[in-house]
Amino acid sequence: MIVSLAPNSGAQGEYAGLKAIRGYLDRKGEHKRTICLIPTSAHGTNPASAQMAGMTVKHVKTTSTGSLDMNHLEEQTSLYKDHLAAIMITYPSTFGVFDSNVQKVCEVVHEAGGQVFMDGANLNAQVGLCRPGDIGSDVSHINLHKTFSIPHGGGGPGCGPVCAKSHLAPFLPQHYLYDHTCVGRSGHKMNTENKCSDHFAICSAPFGSASLLPISWAYMRLLGPKGLKRASQMALLNANYMLKRLRDYYNIRYLNSAGMCAHEFIIDCSQFSKQNIDVIDIAKRLMDYGFHSPTMSWPVTSSLMIEPTESEPKAECDRLCEALISIRGEIDKVTKGEWDIECNPLKMAPHTMETVMDSKWDRPYTRQVAAFPAPWQNMKDESTSKRSKLWPTVSRLDDVYGDQHLICTCPSLLGNETNSKL
């Protein structure tokens, strides 16, 4: 296996891997192989990367259990057998399920002349337990900002090294300064001719981000093989523990035959629409409990995707479970008519300090219910209850309006010139 550290994001890693496949097929004279199969459950960057790499995307359906539809896969590979370049799969799937047919999927694609790209977004459930290459992947990228400790708050920064088997290695990203085909104990030789043959550079730095990659290196060195495996096991354990606690209160989508998930699971909130409760209401109400909401409405509409990872202690997993169980109780009060269907703590969430302390309070529930709904917020030890509350800074916003109006609507600075006194 050969690794290129050049890609500086997951999407760049996808693009680099697909370009390697493209270069390999072109070298073989198979220029007509331009079809890339992608499951309908895939992350949006998958089809985008395939398009950027000059491929045509064709979708493969998924089953009600979250696995790839093998019948449809075989239909697609048969239909595009002479034009199939690759398939992009995520393992475990984006639905949080270990697809039991994953090796068969790779075999079907290989038999049709295609290559397998395995998206490394869910590697948190694999490290130390299995290897993409053994499963059948020809090339994979690794999201170091997800699985290997690089901080990902605020949407970045990211690193997406790409790993390939030997037949694709010559087609990984090259650089105008260094010849990456000369890899070994002697290091990389200088590209004195200032060219990178017919391959491509994917970022300005020949070896990726020097400021970020040492974080993942230190993470792996500190944990070692046993620690990395333990981290994956804890990620799986945390997710299944929380699933077990919540399954009596919420509809859980996509479980395996044993009723278990991988490192993440999906709560289906569509059943509450009859009570005028949407998933956004649950997400906003979680802010009153002191939580930022899990991923909302992806990959399933009206859902929450919970991915605790290995780093959350049991106490914190329990706290989120208790918050969601309490919110389910609040939904039941709306169902029974105890709370108004339009004006209740969920529809009015989140509650800011300014709202709760306002002298005028005309809502049909108490300030206590609004601001301190969680059991741990009402403990006698105030150091761990009310005083530790994280207050939302703003009340409910119109998310749809904000998404549709990306341009700042602030007053023009020119209009303030006459009033400025500098």
Contacts in CASP RR format, 6 or more apart in sequence:
PFRMAT RR
TARGET T0000
AUTHOR 0000-0000-0000
METHOD contacts of the structure
MODEL  1
MIVSLAPNSGAQGEYAGLKAIRGYLDRKGEHKRTICLIPTSAHGTNPASA
QMAGMTVKHVKTTSTGSLDMNHLEEQTSLYKDHLAAIMITYPSTFGVFDS
NVQKVCEVVHEAGGQVFMDGANLNAQVGLCRPGDIGSDVSHINLHKTFSI
PHGGGGPGCGPVCAKSHLAPFLPQHYLYDHTCVGRSGHKMNTENKCSDHF
AICSAPFGSASLLPISWAYMRLLGPKGLKRASQMALLNANYMLKRLRDYY
NIRYLNSAGMCAHEFIIDCSQFSKQNIDVIDIAKRLMDYGFHSPTMSWPV
TSSLMIEPTESEPKAECDRLCEALISIRGEIDKVTKGEWDIECNPLKMAP
HTMETVMDSKWDRPYTRQVAAFPAPWQNMKDESTSKRSKLWPTVSRLDDV
YGDQHLICTCPSLLGNETNSKL
1 133 0 8 1.000
1 163 0 8 1.000
1 164 0 8 1.000
1 165 0 8 1.000
1 166 0 8 1.000
2 163 0 8 1.000
2 164 0 8 1.000
2 166 0 8 1.000
2 169 0 8 1.000
2 172 0 8 1.000
2 183 0 8 1.000
3 161 0 8 1.000
3 162 0 8 1.000
3 163 0 8 1.000
3 164 0 8 1.000
4 16 0 8 1.000
4 161 0 8 1.000
4 162 0 8 1.000
4 163 0 8 1.000
4 164 0 8 1.000
4 172 0 8 1.000
4 173 0 8 1.000
4 180 0 8 1.000
5 159 0 8 1.000
5 161 0 8 1.000
5 207 0 8 1.000
5 208 0 8 1.000
5 213 0 8 1.000
6 12 0 8 1.000
6 16 0 8 1.000
6 161 0 8 1.000
6 162 0 8 1.000
6 172 0 8 1.000
6 173 0 8 1.000
6 175 0 8 1.000
6 201 0 8 1.000
6 202 0 8 1.000
6 203 0 8 1.000
6 205 0 8 1.000
6 206 0 8 1.000
6 207 0 8 1.000
6 208 0 8 1.000
7 13 0 8 1.000
7 15 0 8 1.000
7 16 0 8 1.000
7 141 0 8 1.000
7 159 0 8 1.000
7 160 0 8 1.000
7 161 0 8 1.000
7 162 0 8 1.000
7 173 0 8 1.000
7 202 0 8 1.000
7 203 0 8 1.000
7 208 0 8 1.000
8 157 0 8 1.000
8 158 0 8 1.000
8 159 0 8 1.000
8 160 0 8 1.000
8 202 0 8 1.000
8 203 0 8 1.000
8 208 0 8 1.000
8 209 0 8 1.000
9 158 0 8 1.000
9 159 0 8 1.000
9 160 0 8 1.000
10 45 0 8 1.000
10 121 0 8 1.000
10 141 0 8 1.000
10 143 0 8 1.000
10 158 0 8 1.000
10 159 0 8 1.000
10 160 0 8 1.000
11 45 0 8 1.000
11 48 0 8 1.000
11 49 0 8 1.000
12 160 0 8 1.000
12 202 0 8 1.000
12 203 0 8 1.000
13 49 0 8 1.000
13 141 0 8 1.000
13 160 0 8 1.000
13 161 0 8 1.000
13 162 0 8 1.000
13 202 0 8 1.000
14 45 0 8 1.000
14 46 0 8 1.000
14 49 0 8 1.000
14 88 0 8 1.000
14 117 0 8 1.000
14 119 0 8 1.000
14 141 0 8 1.000
15 49 0 8 1.000
15 52 0 8 1.000
15 53 0 8 1.000
15 202 0 8 1.000
16 141 0 8 1.000
16 162 0 8 1.000
16 172 0 8 1.000
16 173 0 8 1.000
16 202 0 8 1.000
17 53 0 8 1.000
17 117 0 8 1.000
17 139 0 8 1.000
17 141 0 8 1.000
17 162 0 8 1.000
17 164 0 8 1.000
17 168 0 8 1.000
17 172 0 8 1.000
18 36 0 8 1.000
18 49 0 8 1.000
18 50 0 8 1.000
18 52 0 8 1.000
18 53 0 8 1.000
18 55 0 8 1.000
18 86 0 8 1.000
18 88 0 8 1.000
18 117 0 8 1.000
19 53 0 8 1.000
19 171 0 8 1.000
19 173 0 8 1.000
19 200 0 8 1.000
20 139 0 8 1.000
20 162 0 8 1.000
20 164 0 8 1.000
20 168 0 8 1.000
20 171 0 8 1.000
20 172 0 8 1.000
21 53 0 8 1.000
21 85 0 8 1.000
21 86 0 8 1.000
21 115 0 8 1.000
21 117 0 8 1.000
21 138 0 8 1.000
21 139 0 8 1.000
21 168 0 8 1.000
21 171 0 8 1.000
22 53 0 8 1.000
22 54 0 8 1.000
22 55 0 8 1.000
22 85 0 8 1.000
22 171 0 8 1.000
23 171 0 8 1.000
23 199 0 8 1.000
24 115 0 8 1.000
24 167 0 8 1.000
24 168 0 8 1.000
24 171 0 8 1.000
25 31 0 8 1.000
25 33 0 8 1.000
25 85 0 8 1.000
25 115 0 8 1.000
27 171 0 8 1.000
32 82 0 8 1.000
32 83 0 8 1.000
33 82 0 8 1.000
33 83 0 8 1.000
33 84 0 8 1.000
33 85 0 8 1.000
33 113 0 8 1.000
33 114 0 8 1.000
34 54 0 8 1.000
34 55 0 8 1.000
34 56 0 8 1.000
34 83 0 8 1.000
34 85 0 8 1.000
35 55 0 8 1.000
35 56 0 8 1.000
35 58 0 8 1.000
35 80 0 8 1.000
35 83 0 8 1.000
35 84 0 8 1.000
35 85 0 8 1.000
36 50 0 8 1.000
36 53 0 8 1.000
36 55 0 8 1.000
36 56 0 8 1.000
36 57 0 8 1.000
36 58 0 8 1.000
36 85 0 8 1.000
36 86 0 8 1.000
36 87 0 8 1.000
36 88 0 8 1.000
37 58 0 8 1.000
37 59 0 8 1.000
37 60 0 8 1.000
37 73 0 8 1.000
37 76 0 8 1.000
37 77 0 8 1.000
37 80 0 8 1.000
37 84 0 8 1.000
37 86 0 8 1.000
37 87 0 8 1.000
37 88 0 8 1.000
37 109 0 8 1.000
38 46 0 8 1.000
38 47 0 8 1.000
38 50 0 8 1.000
38 57 0 8 1.000
38 58 0 8 1.000
38 59 0 8 1.000
38 60 0 8 1.000
38 87 0 8 1.000
38 88 0 8 1.000
39 59 0 8 1.000
39 60 0 8 1.000
39 61 0 8 1.000
39 62 0 8 1.000
39 68 0 8 1.000
39 88 0 8 1.000
39 89 0 8 1.000
39 90 0 8 1.000
39 93 0 8 1.000
39 94 0 8 1.000
40 59 0 8 1.000
40 60 0 8 1.000
40 61 0 8 1.000
40 62 0 8 1.000
41 62 0 8 1.000
41 66 0 8 1.000
41 90 0 8 1.000
41 93 0 8 1.000
41 94 0 8 1.000
41 95 0 8 1.000
41 299 0 8 1.000
42 88 0 8 1.000
42 90 0 8 1.000
42 94 0 8 1.000
42 119 0 8 1.000
43 90 0 8 1.000
43 94 0 8 1.000
43 119 0 8 1.000
43 121 0 8 1.000
43 299 0 8 1.000
46 88 0 8 1.000
46 90 0 8 1.000
46 119 0 8 1.000
47 57 0 8 1.000
49 88 0 8 1.000
50 56 0 8 1.000
50 57 0 8 1.000
50 86 0 8 1.000
50 88 0 8 1.000
51 57 0 8 1.000
55 85 0 8 1.000
55 86 0 8 1.000
58 76 0 8 1.000
58 80 0 8 1.000
60 68 0 8 1.000
60 69 0 8 1.000
60 72 0 8 1.000
60 73 0 8 1.000
60 76 0 8 1.000
60 87 0 8 1.000
61 68 0 8 1.000
61 69 0 8 1.000
61 72 0 8 1.000
62 68 0 8 1.000
62 69 0 8 1.000
62 93 0 8 1.000
62 95 0 8 1.000
63 69 0 8 1.000
65 97 0 8 1.000
65 254 0 8 1.000
65 255 0 8 1.000
65 256 0 8 1.000
66 93 0 8 1.000
66 95 0 8 1.000
66 97 0 8 1.000
66 99 0 8 1.000
66 254 0 8 1.000
67 93 0 8 1.000
67 97 0 8 1.000
67 99 0 8 1.000
67 100 0 8 1.000
67 101 0 8 1.000
68 89 0 8 1.000
68 93 0 8 1.000
68 99 0 8 1.000
68 101 0 8 1.000
68 102 0 8 1.000
68 105 0 8 1.000
70 101 0 8 1.000
70 104 0 8 1.000
70 105 0 8 1.000
70 108 0 8 1.000
73 105 0 8 1.000
73 108 0 8 1.000
74 108 0 8 1.000
77 84 0 8 1.000
77 108 0 8 1.000
77 109 0 8 1.000
77 111 0 8 1.000
77 112 0 8 1.000
78 112 0 8 1.000
80 112 0 8 1.000
81 112 0 8 1.000
81 113 0 8 1.000
84 109 0 8 1.000
84 112 0 8 1.000
84 113 0 8 1.000
84 114 0 8 1.000
85 114 0 8 1.000
85 115 0 8 1.000
86 109 0 8 1.000
86 114 0 8 1.000
86 115 0 8 1.000
86 116 0 8 1.000
86 117 0 8 1.000
87 105 0 8 1.000
87 109 0 8 1.000
87 114 0 8 1.000
87 115 0 8 1.000
87 116 0 8 1.000
87 117 0 8 1.000
88 117 0 8 1.000
88 118 0 8 1.000
88 119 0 8 1.000
89 99 0 8 1.000
89 102 0 8 1.000
89 105 0 8 1.000
89 116 0 8 1.000
89 117 0 8 1.000
89 118 0 8 1.000
89 119 0 8 1.000
90 118 0 8 1.000
90 119 0 8 1.000
90 120 0 8 1.000
90 121 0 8 1.000
90 122 0 8 1.000
91 98 0 8 1.000
91 99 0 8 1.000
91 102 0 8 1.000
91 118 0 8 1.000
91 119 0 8 1.000
91 120 0 8 1.000
91 122 0 8 1.000
91 126 0 8 1.000
91 132 0 8 1.000
91 135 0 8 1.000
92 98 0 8 1.000
92 99 0 8 1.000
92 122 0 8 1.000
92 125 0 8 1.000
92 262 0 8 1.000
92 263 0 8 1.000
92 264 0 8 1.000
93 99 0 8 1.000
93 122 0 8 1.000
93 254 0 8 1.000
94 121 0 8 1.000
94 122 0 8 1.000
94 299 0 8 1.000
95 253 0 8 1.000
95 254 0 8 1.000
95 266 0 8 1.000
95 299 0 8 1.000
95 300 0 8 1.000
96 122 0 8 1.000
96 254 0 8 1.000
96 261 0 8 1.000
96 262 0 8 1.000
96 263 0 8 1.000
96 264 0 8 1.000
96 265 0 8 1.000
96 266 0 8 1.000
97 254 0 8 1.000
97 255 0 8 1.000
97 256 0 8 1.000
97 261 0 8 1.000
97 262 0 8 1.000
98 125 0 8 1.000
98 256 0 8 1.000
98 262 0 8 1.000
99 105 0 8 1.000
100 256 0 8 1.000
102 135 0 8 1.000
103 135 0 8 1.000
103 136 0 8 1.000
105 116 0 8 1.000
106 116 0 8 1.000
106 135 0 8 1.000
106 136 0 8 1.000
106 137 0 8 1.000
109 115 0 8 1.000
109 116 0 8 1.000
110 116 0 8 1.000
110 136 0 8 1.000
115 138 0 8 1.000
115 139 0 8 1.000
115 168 0 8 1.000
116 136 0 8 1.000
116 137 0 8 1.000
116 138 0 8 1.000
116 139 0 8 1.000
117 137 0 8 1.000
117 138 0 8 1.000
117 139 0 8 1.000
117 140 0 8 1.000
118 132 0 8 1.000
118 133 0 8 1.000
118 135 0 8 1.000
118 136 0 8 1.000
118 137 0 8 1.000
118 139 0 8 1.000
118 140 0 8 1.000
119 140 0 8 1.000
119 141 0 8 1.000
120 132 0 8 1.000
120 140 0 8 1.000
120 141 0 8 1.000
120 142 0 8 1.000
120 143 0 8 1.000
120 147 0 8 1.000
121 143 0 8 1.000
121 146 0 8 1.000
122 262 0 8 1.000
122 263 0 8 1.000
122 264 0 8 1.000
123 142 0 8 1.000
123 143 0 8 1.000
123 146 0 8 1.000
123 147 0 8 1.000
124 146 0 8 1.000
124 147 0 8 1.000
124 231 0 8 1.000
124 232 0 8 1.000
124 235 0 8 1.000
124 263 0 8 1.000
124 307 0 8 1.000
124 309 0 8 1.000
124 310 0 8 1.000
125 232 0 8 1.000
125 235 0 8 1.000
125 236 0 8 1.000
125 262 0 8 1.000
125 263 0 8 1.000
126 132 0 8 1.000
126 232 0 8 1.000
127 147 0 8 1.000
127 228 0 8 1.000
127 229 0 8 1.000
127 231 0 8 1.000
127 232 0 8 1.000
128 225 0 8 1.000
128 228 0 8 1.000
128 229 0 8 1.000
128 232 0 8 1.000
129 229 0 8 1.000
129 232 0 8 1.000
129 233 0 8 1.000
132 140 0 8 1.000
132 163 0 8 1.000
133 140 0 8 1.000
133 165 0 8 1.000
138 164 0 8 1.000
138 165 0 8 1.000
138 167 0 8 1.000
138 168 0 8 1.000
139 162 0 8 1.000
139 163 0 8 1.000
139 164 0 8 1.000
139 165 0 8 1.000
139 168 0 8 1.000
140 162 0 8 1.000
140 163 0 8 1.000
140 164 0 8 1.000
141 160 0 8 1.000
141 161 0 8 1.000
141 162 0 8 1.000
141 163 0 8 1.000
142 148 0 8 1.000
142 160 0 8 1.000
142 161 0 8 1.000
142 162 0 8 1.000
142 163 0 8 1.000
143 158 0 8 1.000
143 159 0 8 1.000
143 160 0 8 1.000
144 150 0 8 1.000
144 158 0 8 1.000
144 159 0 8 1.000
144 160 0 8 1.000
144 161 0 8 1.000
144 212 0 8 1.000
144 213 0 8 1.000
144 215 0 8 1.000
144 216 0 8 1.000
145 151 0 8 1.000
145 152 0 8 1.000
145 156 0 8 1.000
145 157 0 8 1.000
145 158 0 8 1.000
145 159 0 8 1.000
145 160 0 8 1.000
146 152 0 8 1.000
148 215 0 8 1.000
148 216 0 8 1.000
148 219 0 8 1.000
148 220 0 8 1.000
149 215 0 8 1.000
149 216 0 8 1.000
149 218 0 8 1.000
149 219 0 8 1.000
150 157 0 8 1.000
150 158 0 8 1.000
150 159 0 8 1.000
150 212 0 8 1.000
150 215 0 8 1.000
150 216 0 8 1.000
151 157 0 8 1.000
151 215 0 8 1.000
152 158 0 8 1.000
157 209 0 8 1.000
157 212 0 8 1.000
158 209 0 8 1.000
158 212 0 8 1.000
159 208 0 8 1.000
159 209 0 8 1.000
159 212 0 8 1.000
159 213 0 8 1.000
159 216 0 8 1.000
162 172 0 8 1.000
162 173 0 8 1.000
164 171 0 8 1.000
164 172 0 8 1.000
170 181 0 8 1.000
170 199 0 8 1.000
171 199 0 8 1.000
172 180 0 8 1.000
172 199 0 8 1.000
173 180 0 8 1.000
173 199 0 8 1.000
173 200 0 8 1.000
173 201 0 8 1.000
173 202 0 8 1.000
173 203 0 8 1.000
174 180 0 8 1.000
174 181 0 8 1.000
174 196 0 8 1.000
174 197 0 8 1.000
174 199 0 8 1.000
174 200 0 8 1.000
174 201 0 8 1.000
175 191 0 8 1.000
175 196 0 8 1.000
175 201 0 8 1.000
175 206 0 8 1.000
176 191 0 8 1.000
176 194 0 8 1.000
176 195 0 8 1.000
176 196 0 8 1.000
176 201 0 8 1.000
177 190 0 8 1.000
177 191 0 8 1.000
177 194 0 8 1.000
177 206 0 8 1.000
178 188 0 8 1.000
178 189 0 8 1.000
178 190 0 8 1.000
178 191 0 8 1.000
178 206 0 8 1.000
178 207 0 8 1.000
179 188 0 8 1.000
179 189 0 8 1.000
179 190 0 8 1.000
179 191 0 8 1.000
179 196 0 8 1.000
180 188 0 8 1.000
180 206 0 8 1.000
182 188 0 8 1.000
182 189 0 8 1.000
188 206 0 8 1.000
207 213 0 8 1.000
220 228 0 8 1.000
223 230 0 8 1.000
223 231 0 8 1.000
230 310 0 8 1.000
231 310 0 8 1.000
232 263 0 8 1.000
232 310 0 8 1.000
233 310 0 8 1.000
234 310 0 8 1.000
235 263 0 8 1.000
235 308 0 8 1.000
235 309 0 8 1.000
235 310 0 8 1.000
236 262 0 8 1.000
236 263 0 8 1.000
238 263 0 8 1.000
238 308 0 8 1.000
238 309 0 8 1.000
238 310 0 8 1.000
238 312 0 8 1.000
238 314 0 8 1.000
238 317 0 8 1.000
239 261 0 8 1.000
239 262 0 8 1.000
239 263 0 8 1.000
239 264 0 8 1.000
239 265 0 8 1.000
239 306 0 8 1.000
239 307 0 8 1.000
239 308 0 8 1.000
240 260 0 8 1.000
240 261 0 8 1.000
241 314 0 8 1.000
241 317 0 8 1.000
242 265 0 8 1.000
242 306 0 8 1.000
242 308 0 8 1.000
242 317 0 8 1.000
242 320 0 8 1.000
242 321 0 8 1.000
243 252 0 8 1.000
243 255 0 8 1.000
243 260 0 8 1.000
243 261 0 8 1.000
243 265 0 8 1.000
245 318 0 8 1.000
245 321 0 8 1.000
245 325 0 8 1.000
246 252 0 8 1.000
246 267 0 8 1.000
246 321 0 8 1.000
246 324 0 8 1.000
246 325 0 8 1.000
249 324 0 8 1.000
249 325 0 8 1.000
249 328 0 8 1.000
250 267 0 8 1.000
250 268 0 8 1.000
250 269 0 8 1.000
250 324 0 8 1.000
250 328 0 8 1.000
251 267 0 8 1.000
251 268 0 8 1.000
251 271 0 8 1.000
252 261 0 8 1.000
252 265 0 8 1.000
252 266 0 8 1.000
252 267 0 8 1.000
252 268 0 8 1.000
253 265 0 8 1.000
253 266 0 8 1.000
253 267 0 8 1.000
253 268 0 8 1.000
253 300 0 8 1.000
253 303 0 8 1.000
254 261 0 8 1.000
254 265 0 8 1.000
254 266 0 8 1.000
255 261 0 8 1.000
255 265 0 8 1.000
263 307 0 8 1.000
263 309 0 8 1.000
264 305 0 8 1.000
264 306 0 8 1.000
264 307 0 8 1.000
265 305 0 8 1.000
265 306 0 8 1.000
266 299 0 8 1.000
266 300 0 8 1.000
266 303 0 8 1.000
266 304 0 8 1.000
266 305 0 8 1.000
266 306 0 8 1.000
267 303 0 8 1.000
267 304 0 8 1.000
267 305 0 8 1.000
267 306 0 8 1.000
267 324 0 8 1.000
268 300 0 8 1.000
268 302 0 8 1.000
268 303 0 8 1.000
269 277 0 8 1.000
269 278 0 8 1.000
269 279 0 8 1.000
269 282 0 8 1.000
269 302 0 8 1.000
269 303 0 8 1.000
269 304 0 8 1.000
270 279 0 8 1.000
270 301 0 8 1.000
270 302 0 8 1.000
270 303 0 8 1.000
272 278 0 8 1.000
272 282 0 8 1.000
272 331 0 8 1.000
273 302 0 8 1.000
275 331 0 8 1.000
275 334 0 8 1.000
275 335 0 8 1.000
275 341 0 8 1.000
276 334 0 8 1.000
276 341 0 8 1.000
276 342 0 8 1.000
276 347 0 8 1.000
277 331 0 8 1.000
277 334 0 8 1.000
277 346 0 8 1.000
277 347 0 8 1.000
278 302 0 8 1.000
279 296 0 8 1.000
279 297 0 8 1.000
279 302 0 8 1.000
279 303 0 8 1.000
279 304 0 8 1.000
280 296 0 8 1.000
280 399 0 8 1.000
281 346 0 8 1.000
281 347 0 8 1.000
281 349 0 8 1.000
282 293 0 8 1.000
282 304 0 8 1.000
282 324 0 8 1.000
282 327 0 8 1.000
282 346 0 8 1.000
283 293 0 8 1.000
283 296 0 8 1.000
283 304 0 8 1.000
284 293 0 8 1.000
284 346 0 8 1.000
284 349 0 8 1.000
284 350 0 8 1.000
284 396 0 8 1.000
285 327 0 8 1.000
285 330 0 8 1.000
285 345 0 8 1.000
285 346 0 8 1.000
285 349 0 8 1.000
285 350 0 8 1.000
285 373 0 8 1.000
286 292 0 8 1.000
286 293 0 8 1.000
286 323 0 8 1.000
286 324 0 8 1.000
286 327 0 8 1.000
287 293 0 8 1.000
287 349 0 8 1.000
287 350 0 8 1.000
287 392 0 8 1.000
288 345 0 8 1.000
288 349 0 8 1.000
288 350 0 8 1.000
288 351 0 8 1.000
288 370 0 8 1.000
288 371 0 8 1.000
288 373 0 8 1.000
288 392 0 8 1.000
289 323 0 8 1.000
289 326 0 8 1.000
289 327 0 8 1.000
289 373 0 8 1.000
289 374 0 8 1.000
289 377 0 8 1.000
290 323 0 8 1.000
290 374 0 8 1.000
290 389 0 8 1.000
290 390 0 8 1.000
291 320 0 8 1.000
291 323 0 8 1.000
293 304 0 8 1.000
294 304 0 8 1.000
294 305 0 8 1.000
294 306 0 8 1.000
294 307 0 8 1.000
295 304 0 8 1.000
295 305 0 8 1.000
295 307 0 8 1.000
296 303 0 8 1.000
296 304 0 8 1.000
296 305 0 8 1.000
297 303 0 8 1.000
298 305 0 8 1.000
299 305 0 8 1.000
306 320 0 8 1.000
308 317 0 8 1.000
308 320 0 8 1.000
319 374 0 8 1.000
319 376 0 8 1.000
322 374 0 8 1.000
322 375 0 8 1.000
322 376 0 8 1.000
323 374 0 8 1.000
326 373 0 8 1.000
326 374 0 8 1.000
326 375 0 8 1.000
327 346 0 8 1.000
330 339 0 8 1.000
330 344 0 8 1.000
330 345 0 8 1.000
330 346 0 8 1.000
330 373 0 8 1.000
331 346 0 8 1.000
333 339 0 8 1.000
333 344 0 8 1.000
334 340 0 8 1.000
334 341 0 8 1.000
334 344 0 8 1.000
334 346 0 8 1.000
339 345 0 8 1.000
339 364 0 8 1.000
339 365 0 8 1.000
340 364 0 8 1.000
343 363 0 8 1.000
343 364 0 8 1.000
344 364 0 8 1.000
344 365 0 8 1.000
345 351 0 8 1.000
345 365 0 8 1.000
345 369 0 8 1.000
345 370 0 8 1.000
345 373 0 8 1.000
348 363 0 8 1.000
348 370 0 8 1.000
348 396 0 8 1.000
349 396 0 8 1.000
350 392 0 8 1.000
350 394 0 8 1.000
350 395 0 8 1.000
350 396 0 8 1.000
351 370 0 8 1.000
351 371 0 8 1.000
351 392 0 8 1.000
351 395 0 8 1.000
352 391 0 8 1.000
352 392 0 8 1.000
352 393 0 8 1.000
352 394 0 8 1.000
352 395 0 8 1.000
353 371 0 8 1.000
353 391 0 8 1.000
355 370 0 8 1.000
355 395 0 8 1.000
356 367 0 8 1.000
356 370 0 8 1.000
356 371 0 8 1.000
361 367 0 8 1.000
363 370 0 8 1.000
368 378 0 8 1.000
371 389 0 8 1.000
372 378 0 8 1.000
372 385 0 8 1.000
372 386 0 8 1.000
372 389 0 8 1.000
376 384 0 8 1.000
376 385 0 8 1.000
377 385 0 8 1.000
377 386 0 8 1.000
377 389 0 8 1.000
378 385 0 8 1.000
378 386 0 8 1.000
379 385 0 8 1.000
END
